[in-house]
Amino acid sequence: MPKNKTHKGTAKRVRITGGGKLMRQQAGLRHRLEVKSRKEKRDLSGTVELAKADVKRVKKLLGH
């Protein structure tokens, strides 16, 4: 049986913490920034934990 390959598109978007959580960047901070308030831009920055429903699928894509 061949090895599973890491899905590189997913690997660039998601990182695994030391405790095994999957972290992703929040959407919505790429364009129309002049329309959004400072607070909205600040709240969208940083990383958040991946939704529980997506964890199994994404781990498989990452080869875990």
Biopython code that builds the backbone (N, CA, C, O; Angstrom):
import numpy as np
from Bio.PDB.StructureBuilder import StructureBuilder

atoms = [
    (1, "MET", "N", (0.847, -1.191, 0.000)),
    (1, "MET", "CA", (0.000, 0.000, 0.000)),
    (1, "MET", "C", (0.892, 1.254, 0.000)),
    (1, "MET", "O", (1.827, 1.343, 0.795)),
    (2, "PRO", "N", (0.607, 2.227, -0.891)),
    (2, "PRO", "CA", (1.447, 3.437, -0.943)),
    (2, "PRO", "C", (1.224, 4.332, 0.274)),
    (2, "PRO", "O", (0.203, 4.250, 0.958)),
    (3, "LYS", "N", (2.202, 5.175, 0.515)),
    (3, "LYS", "CA", (2.088, 6.136, 1.620)),
    (3, "LYS", "C", (1.016, 7.173, 1.309)),
    (3, "LYS", "O", (0.741, 7.470, 0.146)),
    (4, "ASN", "N", (0.412, 7.722, 2.368)),
    (4, "ASN", "CA", (-0.518, 8.835, 2.183)),
    (4, "ASN", "C", (0.285, 10.111, 2.009)),
    (4, "ASN", "O", (1.262, 10.345, 2.721)),
    (5, "LYS", "N", (-0.136, 10.935, 1.051)),
    (5, "LYS", "CA", (0.557, 12.205, 0.834)),
    (5, "LYS", "C", (-0.163, 13.320, 1.587)),
    (5, "LYS", "O", (-1.390, 13.329, 1.688)),
    (6, "THR", "N", (0.617, 14.250, 2.108)),
    (6, "THR", "CA", (0.060, 15.424, 2.768)),
    (6, "THR", "C", (-0.578, 16.319, 1.720)),
    (6, "THR", "O", (0.013, 16.556, 0.666)),
    (7, "HIS", "N", (-1.771, 16.817, 1.993)),
    (7, "HIS", "CA", (-2.435, 17.762, 1.096)),
    (7, "HIS", "C", (-1.815, 19.135, 1.346)),
    (7, "HIS", "O", (-2.080, 19.771, 2.366)),
    (8, "LYS", "N", (-0.986, 19.582, 0.403)),
    (8, "LYS", "CA", (-0.180, 20.788, 0.614)),
    (8, "LYS", "C", (-1.019, 22.054, 0.760)),
    (8, "LYS", "O", (-0.625, 22.969, 1.483)),
    (9, "GLY", "N", (-2.160, 22.123, 0.092)),
    (9, "GLY", "CA", (-3.039, 23.282, 0.234)),
    (9, "GLY", "C", (-3.539, 23.424, 1.661)),
    (9, "GLY", "O", (-3.620, 24.531, 2.195)),
    (10, "THR", "N", (-3.874, 22.291, 2.276)),
    (10, "THR", "CA", (-4.337, 22.296, 3.669)),
    (10, "THR", "C", (-3.184, 22.578, 4.612)),
    (10, "THR", "O", (-3.344, 23.306, 5.592)),
    (11, "ALA", "N", (-2.022, 22.007, 4.326)),
    (11, "ALA", "CA", (-0.856, 22.178, 5.194)),
    (11, "ALA", "C", (-0.438, 23.644, 5.299)),
    (11, "ALA", "O", (0.087, 24.071, 6.327)),
    (12, "LYS", "N", (-0.671, 24.411, 4.238)),
    (12, "LYS", "CA", (-0.308, 25.825, 4.251)),
    (12, "LYS", "C", (-1.304, 26.662, 5.061)),
    (12, "LYS", "O", (-0.983, 27.771, 5.487)),
    (13, "ARG", "N", (-2.502, 26.133, 5.269)),
    (13, "ARG", "CA", (-3.562, 26.892, 5.916)),
    (13, "ARG", "C", (-3.803, 26.528, 7.369)),
    (13, "ARG", "O", (-4.361, 27.326, 8.123)),
    (14, "VAL", "N", (-3.392, 25.340, 7.771)),
    (14, "VAL", "CA", (-3.693, 24.842, 9.111)),
    (14, "VAL", "C", (-2.413, 24.399, 9.786)),
    (14, "VAL", "O", (-1.560, 23.774, 9.155)),
    (15, "ARG", "N", (-2.266, 24.722, 11.081)),
    (15, "ARG", "CA", (-1.111, 24.209, 11.810)),
    (15, "ARG", "C", (-1.580, 23.477, 13.052)),
    (15, "ARG", "O", (-2.627, 23.788, 13.619)),
    (16, "ILE", "N", (-0.786, 22.500, 13.465)),
    (16, "ILE", "CA", (-1.132, 21.698, 14.629)),
    (16, "ILE", "C", (-0.328, 22.181, 15.822)),
    (16, "ILE", "O", (0.891, 22.329, 15.732)),
    (17, "THR", "N", (-0.999, 22.429, 16.941)),
    (17, "THR", "CA", (-0.316, 22.876, 18.147)),
    (17, "THR", "C", (0.334, 21.682, 18.839)),
    (17, "THR", "O", (0.127, 20.535, 18.443)),
    (18, "GLY", "N", (1.102, 21.956, 19.849)),
    (18, "GLY", "CA", (1.749, 20.900, 20.619)),
    (18, "GLY", "C", (0.746, 19.959, 21.260)),
    (18, "GLY", "O", (1.014, 18.768, 21.421)),
    (19, "GLY", "N", (-0.412, 20.495, 21.626)),
    (19, "GLY", "CA", (-1.451, 19.684, 22.251)),
    (19, "GLY", "C", (-2.344, 18.960, 21.260)),
    (19, "GLY", "O", (-3.255, 18.234, 21.657)),
    (20, "GLY", "N", (-2.086, 19.156, 19.960)),
    (20, "GLY", "CA", (-2.842, 18.448, 18.930)),
    (20, "GLY", "C", (-4.042, 19.197, 18.379)),
    (20, "GLY", "O", (-4.793, 18.646, 17.573)),
    (21, "LYS", "N", (-4.240, 20.452, 18.799)),
    (21, "LYS", "CA", (-5.354, 21.235, 18.260)),
    (21, "LYS", "C", (-4.984, 21.735, 16.869)),
    (21, "LYS", "O", (-3.808, 21.934, 16.565)),
    (22, "LEU", "N", (-5.989, 21.934, 16.031)),
    (22, "LEU", "CA", (-5.776, 22.483, 14.695)),
    (22, "LEU", "C", (-6.144, 23.962, 14.711)),
    (22, "LEU", "O", (-7.256, 24.326, 15.095)),
    (23, "MET", "N", (-5.216, 24.804, 14.297)),
    (23, "MET", "CA", (-5.442, 26.248, 14.298)),
    (23, "MET", "C", (-5.486, 26.758, 12.859)),
    (23, "MET", "O", (-4.719, 26.317, 12.003)),
    (24, "ARG", "N", (-6.407, 27.703, 12.611)),
    (24, "ARG", "CA", (-6.540, 28.286, 11.278)),
    (24, "ARG", "C", (-6.670, 29.797, 11.389)),
    (24, "ARG", "O", (-7.008, 30.331, 12.446)),
    (25, "GLN", "N", (-6.396, 30.477, 10.278)),
    (25, "GLN", "CA", (-6.564, 31.921, 10.191)),
    (25, "GLN", "C", (-8.035, 32.217, 9.943)),
    (25, "GLN", "O", (-8.710, 31.431, 9.278)),
    (26, "GLN", "N", (-8.545, 33.317, 10.452)),
    (26, "GLN", "CA", (-9.943, 33.672, 10.210)),
    (26, "GLN", "C", (-10.094, 34.308, 8.831)),
    (26, "GLN", "O", (-9.187, 34.986, 8.347)),
    (27, "ALA", "N", (-11.224, 34.087, 8.216)),
    (27, "ALA", "CA", (-11.519, 34.648, 6.900)),
    (27, "ALA", "C", (-12.001, 36.086, 7.029)),
    (27, "ALA", "O", (-12.468, 36.494, 8.092)),
    (28, "GLY", "N", (-11.889, 36.850, 5.957)),
    (28, "GLY", "CA", (-12.493, 38.172, 5.903)),
    (28, "GLY", "C", (-11.534, 39.328, 6.100)),
    (28, "GLY", "O", (-11.973, 40.458, 6.313)),
    (29, "LEU", "N", (-10.225, 39.072, 6.033)),
    (29, "LEU", "CA", (-9.281, 40.159, 6.290)),
    (29, "LEU", "C", (-8.386, 40.421, 5.067)),
    (29, "LEU", "O", (-7.264, 40.908, 5.207)),
    (30, "ARG", "N", (-8.886, 40.097, 3.883)),
    (30, "ARG", "CA", (-8.081, 40.232, 2.670)),
    (30, "ARG", "C", (-8.420, 41.456, 1.831)),
    (30, "ARG", "O", (-7.550, 42.002, 1.152)),
    (31, "HIS", "N", (-9.672, 41.890, 1.870)),
    (31, "HIS", "CA", (-10.055, 43.030, 1.042)),
    (31, "HIS", "C", (-11.178, 43.805, 1.716)),
    (31, "HIS", "O", (-11.724, 43.369, 2.730)),
    (32, "ARG", "N", (-11.523, 44.974, 1.137)),
    (32, "ARG", "CA", (-12.532, 45.886, 1.702)),
    (32, "ARG", "C", (-12.205, 46.295, 3.136)),
    (32, "ARG", "O", (-13.101, 46.446, 3.966)),
    (33, "LEU", "N", (-10.929, 46.470, 3.415)),
    (33, "LEU", "CA", (-10.509, 46.782, 4.779)),
    (33, "LEU", "C", (-10.890, 48.210, 5.182)),
    (33, "LEU", "O", (-11.064, 48.497, 6.366)),
    (34, "GLU", "N", (-11.018, 49.100, 4.201)),
    (34, "GLU", "CA", (-11.367, 50.479, 4.538)),
    (34, "GLU", "C", (-12.812, 50.577, 5.037)),
    (34, "GLU", "O", (-13.165, 51.539, 5.719)),
    (35, "VAL", "N", (-13.646, 49.595, 4.702)),
    (35, "VAL", "CA", (-15.050, 49.589, 5.113)),
    (35, "VAL", "C", (-15.195, 49.054, 6.538)),
    (35, "VAL", "O", (-16.102, 49.455, 7.269)),
    (36, "LYS", "N", (-14.300, 48.149, 6.927)),
    (36, "LYS", "CA", (-14.409, 47.495, 8.231)),
    (36, "LYS", "C", (-13.847, 48.386, 9.342)),
    (36, "LYS", "O", (-12.904, 49.148, 9.131)),
    (37, "SER", "N", (-14.442, 48.272, 10.513)),
    (37, "SER", "CA", (-13.991, 49.072, 11.650)),
    (37, "SER", "C", (-12.687, 48.514, 12.202)),
    (37, "SER", "O", (-12.316, 47.376, 11.915)),
    (38, "ARG", "N", (-12.000, 49.317, 12.990)),
    (38, "ARG", "CA", (-10.755, 48.853, 13.632)),
    (38, "ARG", "C", (-11.002, 47.616, 14.459)),
    (38, "ARG", "O", (-10.226, 46.660, 14.426)),
    (39, "LYS", "N", (-12.097, 47.644, 15.207)),
    (39, "LYS", "CA", (-12.430, 46.513, 16.082)),
    (39, "LYS", "C", (-12.648, 45.236, 15.268)),
    (39, "LYS", "O", (-12.173, 44.162, 15.637)),
    (40, "GLU", "N", (-13.367, 45.371, 14.165)),
    (40, "GLU", "CA", (-13.646, 44.202, 13.315)),
    (40, "GLU", "C", (-12.345, 43.618, 12.764)),
    (40, "GLU", "O", (-12.154, 42.402, 12.767)),
    (41, "LYS", "N", (-11.452, 44.490, 12.291)),
    (41, "LYS", "CA", (-10.159, 44.028, 11.755)),
    (41, "LYS", "C", (-9.317, 43.384, 12.838)),
    (41, "LYS", "O", (-8.650, 42.377, 12.602)),
    (42, "ARG", "N", (-9.350, 43.965, 14.020)),
    (42, "ARG", "CA", (-8.587, 43.427, 15.149)),
    (42, "ARG", "C", (-9.128, 42.055, 15.554)),
    (42, "ARG", "O", (-8.357, 41.137, 15.835)),
    (43, "ASP", "N", (-10.445, 41.919, 15.581)),
    (43, "ASP", "CA", (-11.067, 40.655, 15.963)),
    (43, "ASP", "C", (-10.824, 39.554, 14.936)),
    (43, "ASP", "O", (-10.785, 38.374, 15.284)),
    (44, "LEU", "N", (-10.662, 39.939, 13.669)),
    (44, "LEU", "CA", (-10.419, 38.946, 12.611)),
    (44, "LEU", "C", (-8.964, 38.504, 12.547)),
    (44, "LEU", "O", (-8.661, 37.460, 11.969)),
    (45, "SER", "N", (-8.062, 39.280, 13.130)),
    (45, "SER", "CA", (-6.649, 38.909, 13.084)),
    (45, "SER", "C", (-6.381, 37.792, 14.092)),
    (45, "SER", "O", (-7.173, 37.562, 15.005)),
    (46, "GLY", "N", (-5.282, 37.119, 13.919)),
    (46, "GLY", "CA", (-4.946, 36.031, 14.826)),
    (46, "GLY", "C", (-5.557, 34.718, 14.368)),
    (46, "GLY", "O", (-6.272, 34.667, 13.367)),
    (47, "THR", "N", (-5.271, 33.672, 15.101)),
    (47, "THR", "CA", (-5.745, 32.348, 14.717)),
    (47, "THR", "C", (-6.822, 31.861, 15.673)),
    (47, "THR", "O", (-6.899, 32.288, 16.825)),
    (48, "VAL", "N", (-7.647, 30.958, 15.168)),
    (48, "VAL", "CA", (-8.701, 30.346, 15.973)),
    (48, "VAL", "C", (-8.650, 28.837, 15.769)),
    (48, "VAL", "O", (-8.063, 28.343, 14.806)),
    (49, "GLU", "N", (-9.271, 28.121, 16.689)),
    (49, "GLU", "CA", (-9.298, 26.669, 16.590)),
    (49, "GLU", "C", (-10.273, 26.256, 15.483)),
    (49, "GLU", "O", (-11.315, 26.877, 15.277)),
    (50, "LEU", "N", (-9.899, 25.198, 14.789)),
    (50, "LEU", "CA", (-10.742, 24.662, 13.725)),
    (50, "LEU", "C", (-12.036, 24.116, 14.320)),
    (50, "LEU", "O", (-12.037, 23.600, 15.438)),
    (51, "ALA", "N", (-13.137, 24.228, 13.580)),
    (51, "ALA", "CA", (-14.427, 23.713, 14.043)),
    (51, "ALA", "C", (-14.329, 22.206, 14.279)),
    (51, "ALA", "O", (-13.678, 21.484, 13.524)),
    (52, "LYS", "N", (-14.986, 21.753, 15.338)),
    (52, "LYS", "CA", (-14.906, 20.348, 15.724)),
    (52, "LYS", "C", (-15.355, 19.418, 14.597)),
    (52, "LYS", "O", (-14.809, 18.326, 14.436)),
    (53, "ALA", "N", (-16.361, 19.853, 13.810)),
    (53, "ALA", "CA", (-16.901, 19.034, 12.730)),
    (53, "ALA", "C", (-15.879, 18.804, 11.615)),
    (53, "ALA", "O", (-15.984, 17.822, 10.881)),
    (54, "ASP", "N", (-14.892, 19.694, 11.479)),
    (54, "ASP", "CA", (-13.911, 19.594, 10.393)),
    (54, "ASP", "C", (-12.629, 18.876, 10.777)),
    (54, "ASP", "O", (-11.825, 18.537, 9.909)),
    (55, "VAL", "N", (-12.427, 18.639, 12.070)),
    (55, "VAL", "CA", (-11.145, 18.133, 12.561)),
    (55, "VAL", "C", (-10.756, 16.796, 11.937)),
    (55, "VAL", "O", (-9.624, 16.633, 11.481)),
    (56, "LYS", "N", (-11.672, 15.850, 11.913)),
    (56, "LYS", "CA", (-11.368, 14.511, 11.403)),
    (56, "LYS", "C", (-10.927, 14.572, 9.933)),
    (56, "LYS", "O", (-9.939, 13.947, 9.547)),
    (57, "ARG", "N", (-11.671, 15.329, 9.125)),
    (57, "ARG", "CA", (-11.384, 15.441, 7.693)),
    (57, "ARG", "C", (-10.033, 16.113, 7.449)),
    (57, "ARG", "O", (-9.260, 15.656, 6.607)),
    (58, "VAL", "N", (-9.749, 17.178, 8.168)),
    (58, "VAL", "CA", (-8.511, 17.927, 7.964)),
    (58, "VAL", "C", (-7.300, 17.125, 8.449)),
    (58, "VAL", "O", (-6.244, 17.152, 7.816)),
    (59, "LYS", "N", (-7.451, 16.413, 9.569)),
    (59, "LYS", "CA", (-6.340, 15.573, 10.042)),
    (59, "LYS", "C", (-5.976, 14.517, 9.012)),
    (59, "LYS", "O", (-4.802, 14.198, 8.823)),
    (60, "LYS", "N", (-6.985, 13.979, 8.350)),
    (60, "LYS", "CA", (-6.730, 12.978, 7.310)),
    (60, "LYS", "C", (-5.964, 13.609, 6.143)),
    (60, "LYS", "O", (-5.056, 12.993, 5.585)),
    (61, "LEU", "N", (-6.334, 14.839, 5.780)),
    (61, "LEU", "CA", (-5.633, 15.542, 4.688)),
    (61, "LEU", "C", (-4.182, 15.823, 5.054)),
    (61, "LEU", "O", (-3.306, 15.847, 4.190)),
    (62, "LEU", "N", (-3.936, 16.038, 6.357)),
    (62, "LEU", "CA", (-2.572, 16.329, 6.808)),
    (62, "LEU", "C", (-1.763, 15.067, 7.057)),
    (62, "LEU", "O", (-0.571, 15.149, 7.353)),
    (63, "GLY", "N", (-2.388, 13.902, 6.941)),
    (63, "GLY", "CA", (-1.677, 12.645, 7.104)),
    (63, "GLY", "C", (-1.513, 12.228, 8.553)),
    (63, "GLY", "O", (-0.515, 11.602, 8.911)),
    (64, "HIS", "N", (-2.489, 12.571, 9.394)),
    (64, "HIS", "CA", (-2.432, 12.188, 10.821)),
    (64, "HIS", "C", (-3.522, 11.204, 11.143)),
    (64, "HIS", "O", (-3.640, 10.765, 12.287)),
]
sb = StructureBuilder()
sb.init_structure("model")
sb.init_model(0)
sb.init_chain("A")
sb.init_seg("    ")
for serial, (resi, resn, name, xyz) in enumerate(atoms, 1):
    if name == "N":
        sb.init_residue(resn, " ", resi, " ")
    sb.init_atom(name, np.array(xyz, "f"), 0.0, 1.0, " ", f" {name:<3s}", serial, name[0])
structure = sb.get_structure()
